[in-house]
Amino acid sequence: MKTMKTQEVAKVLCVSDRTVRRHASVLFPEIVKNGKVTQLNEFQVTRIKQEIERSGRNDLDNVVQVQNATTDHEMLERTLSVMEWLSGKVQVLQSENSQLRPIAAAHLTLTDAEGSSTIAEVAKVLGFGEISFFRKLREHRILQSGGVHHNIPYQKYIDKGWFRLRAYTLPVRTAESDKNEIRHQTMVTALGESELAKIFPRTAQLELLR
């Protein structure tokens, strides 16, 4: 830790060397050796500065000058205080972000899904019933089966651009509270419709209906 002589402290604080030594001997008697004050560290300098400020002699120029001086220790304390404040702000922003992220995601997926078709619409085009077409998509492991991802495409087909997910909110009422849950509807893109037509050709389905 940095140390200073009493003369150096007096010059920084714009007070007399005698004033520094007097406060140091009262606050830190352990540093007085043979009637003389030894080196002062940053913490001790800050405490001496604060004691001079508390003297109440604001009519004296040197007291006002002391108030305008800032020690390294005080700067460190201020820095730590600012960092603590920033940390609190970051936590608040992270909390707000976690609340807004699902809303933003829902808006983006809804926008992305525009221009796509529902699976029921594609089933009709290909000559299938809606329920049977969903079953075939699950059997071919294109859609997932069971759980919260039931009838949601496997990620690889989303990555291929066959499907998009349209988000929507569904009111859910419980005994404790009312809230909105975000759900997803599987939408088929033009590319996906073309690829599904190759897997489930309409002509084959018509043969089955004969």
Number of C-alpha atoms within 10 A of each C-alpha: 6 9 15 15 15 22 15 15 25 20 12 15 25 17 19 14 16 12 13 23 23 12 18 23 16 11 14 15 12 11 15 15 10 7 10 11 19 17 16 21 15 17 16 18 26 18 18 24 23 13 14 22 17 12 9 10 12 14 8 9 11 17 20 16 15 18 15 10 12 13 17 13 16 16 11 11 12 12 12 12 12 12 12 12 11 12 12 12 12 12 11 11 12 12 11 11 13 10 11 12 11 13 15 12 14 20 14 14 16 17 13 15 20 12 10 22 18 15 22 17 16 24 21 13 13 20 18 20 15 14 11 11 19 18 15 14 19 19 12 10 12 20 21 18 18 10 7 9 12 11 20 21 23 16 13 11 14 18 10 10 14 21 27 25 22 22 21 16 13 12 9 10 10 7 5 6 7 10 12 11 10 14 13 18 16 20 26 26 23 16 14 21 21 15 13 18 16 10 11 18 14 17 12 11 13 12 8 8 9 5
